C-alpha cells in the first residue's frame, strides 16, 4: 500500500472527526453539591452540613460536671481547649442516655465537634457512617413525613443507598440549651 495514500486517508478521517466535533455542542454542567457528615443515633441515620463540622473524634475521656442538665454529657480537653459534649437524643424525641459520673463511651462512638459563629460543642454520635458530597438537587426539603420534636431540628432529607437520612440544623442546638 502506498504511504501517501494512507496519509491522505488519515488526514481526511481526522478532518471529518474535527468537523463533527465542531458541530456538536458539548455543555459542561457542574452540579452544586453540599458536604454532609452522616452519623447514627438510635439506629437511625442523621447528618449535619459539613460547613459546621470541624472535627470527628474517637472517644476521649469525658469529664463529668456536677449539676449540668442530662443532655450535657460532660467536657473534654481538645489540645488545651475545654469543650462541652452534648447528647442530643432528647432534643430529637429519643430517650436520653444516662451517663452518670463514670462516663464511658463505646469504641464505635464518635464525638462530632461542630461550630457556628457563636457556639461550639461536641455531639455524641453512636457512629459516623460517612462524609460525602451530595447534589443539592437530591436533598428533599419537604418534611411531611417527619414529626414531633425531630421536625424542629430537621431541615431536609436525602437517600443514602436505600436508607433515608435526616439532615439536622446544627445552628438550632444552642436554642435548646
N, C-alpha and C positions, 0 to 999 in steps of 0.2 A: 504494500500500500504506500502511496505517495505521502511523504511527510507534510508537504504543502497543503494537500487536500485535507488531511487530518486537522491541521492547524486552522484552516478555514472553517471546517465544520464546528470545531470547538469554539471559535470566535463567534460564529453565528448562534450557537446554542447559548453562550454567555450573554450575548446581546438580547436574545429573547427573554432570558430569565431576568435581566436587568429591566427590560421593558415591562414585564409583568409586575415586578416589584414596585415600579413607579406608579402603575395604575391602581394597585391595591393599597388602600389606606389602612394603616395599622394604628389603632387607637390604644395607647397605653394608659390604663386606668389604675391609679393607685388607690386601693381601698383603705379607708381610715380604720385604724384598729385602736383598741384600748388594752392596756396590760391589766390582767386580773390575777389575784392571788386566791387560789381555790383551796378551801380547808373544810374539815369536817367538825361538826358538833352534833352529838347525839345521833350519829349515823346518817346525818343529812349533809348535803353539800351547800356551802356558802362561799361567797367571795367578797373581797374588798378591791376597790380600784387600786392598782399598783402605785399610783401617784402619792397615796397616803401611807404606803408601807415602806418603812426604812430598813427593816431587818427582820429576819426569821431566825430565831434562836432555838437551839436544842434546850431541853430542860436545864435550868440553873437552880441553884439554891434560892428558894423564895423565903424571905423572912416575914414571919407573922407580925402584924401590927395590931396590938390590942385596941378594941373599941371601934374598929372600922366596920362599915356595913358588910354584909355577907358577899356582895359582888366584888369587893376588893380582896383578892387572894392574899396579897402582901406586897412587898417591894423586892426589887433585885438590884444588884450592882453591875452596871454595864460600863466597864472601863472607867470607873470612878464616878459615873453618874448614877444617881438613885432614881429608879423609875417604878411607878406603880404597876401592878399586874392585876388585870380585871378578868372576871369570868362573866361573860355577857349572856349566859344561858337564860337567866331570869328575865333579862330585857326582851328576849325573843319568845317568851312564853313557856320555856322549859324549866323544870325544877333545878334550882341552883345546886351545885355540889357543895358539900360541907367539907372544908379542908382542915379546920382545926389548927392547933398550934404547930404540929409537925406536918408541914406542907410537903407532900410527896406527889410529884408529877410523874406520870408514866413515861417510859422511854420514847413512846410514839408521840407524846405531846410536843407541841411547839409553842413558843411564845412569839407572837407576831407583834413587832413594835411598829405602831402607827403614829403619825404626827400630822396635825393641821397647823395653821398659823398660831393658835393659842392653846393647843392641847397635845400632849404626848403621853402614851401609855402602852404597856404590853397587854395583849389579849391572849388568854389561854385558848388554844385550839387542840382538839383531840388529835389531829394530824394535819399536815399541809400536803395536799394532793398534787398541786401543780402551780406553776407560774407561767401564764401564757398570754399571747396576744390574740384577741378576739375581734372580729369585724364588728364595727358599731351597728351594722345592719342586722346582726344576729342577736343583739340584745333587745329583748322584748320589755318595753316599759309598762305594758298593761299588767296590772297586779290583781286582776279579778279573782284568781284562784288563791291568793294569799290573804290570810285572815288573822284576826287577833292582834296581839302586841307585835307580832312579826311584821305586820303590814306597816307599822310605824317606822321601822328601820329599812324596809325593802325599797330599793329604787329601780330594780329591774331583775330580769332573769334570762338565762340562756341555757342551751343544751350542751352538756359535756359528755360526749359519747351518747349514751341513751338516757342519761340522768339529768334532771332539772337542777340547776344551780341558782340560788337566790343571791343577788348582789345586795350587800348591806351598805348603808351610808355611814362611813366612819365618822363623819362630821356630826352625826346626831348622838353619838355616845356621850359627849360631855353634858348634853341636856338632861341625861338621866342621873348624873352624879349629884 
